[in-house]
Amino acid sequence: MAQLRHDYGKFQAQGCEVLVMVPNGPKMIARHVVQHQTPYPILSDKGSQVAGQYFQIKHFFKFGTPTVFLVDRAGIIRYAHYASSLLAEPKNAEPLAVLETLRR
């Protein structure tokens, strides 16, 4: 999720927090955060237990794929991106445009 890392400041400037939910355990996430200096929270959903509650589609032997949520200061999810593969990540232009529209 390098794209999100590069524009993290822009998301924060729009009053949102980036939350990424992945079907990995906390040890793998901790390694990723250290290796990539990830500034946003990554939530563990090992076994995709929570994924269905957020309409995440399960792929790859019934495991979920990464999901990106942009949550405003009131705790409302303002944007969600459901990856189509384990490596897919959203382009930042679309969610930033959505957030800008909501701020107006």
Secondary structure, 3 states (H helix, E strand, C coil): CHHHHHCHHHHHHCCEEEEEEECCCHHHHHHHHHHHCCCCCEEECHHHCCHHHHCCCEECCCEECCEEEEEECCCCEEEEEECCCCCCCCCCHHHHHHHHHHHC
